[in-house]
Amino acid sequence: FGPGVDLVKCIEERAKQEVDEGVKGGIFSEFWTNINTLPPWYDHDRIENGKNLMLSVGLPAAIALTGCSLVSSYGAAQGSQVLTQTGRLNDDVVRRIYETGKFLHAIFSTNSLIPGKE
């Protein structure tokens, strides 16, 4: 594994390989099944209601996540340790802001929690 490798695609391929080969209890096929199955507590209507609430306060939420939560994580003792040890404190600030935006876009997209959606 390295830069440019699609880890999710690799796991999916290994899972399909295990199924094709008839491997019982294969770790990749079990993992793939688990991440592509909605948990019993999943309630689509409640999630949509929460998403609609967040959309109604979208700008303040985005400002809070980008300007406050991100900055606070730099100041928190344990949060800054993780950021420092992974090199993300100094090197990846723009990337982290981009990832926060991508996260918000993903959760606000229609049926974004349905397995198979990106």
Buried (B, 14 or more C-beta within 10 A) or exposed (E): EEEEEEEEEEBBEBBEEBBEEEBEEBEBBBBBEEEEEEEEEEEEEEBEEEBEEBEEEEEEBBEEBBEEEBEEBBEEEEBEEEBEEEEBBEEBEEEBBEEBEEEBEEEBEEEEBEEEEE
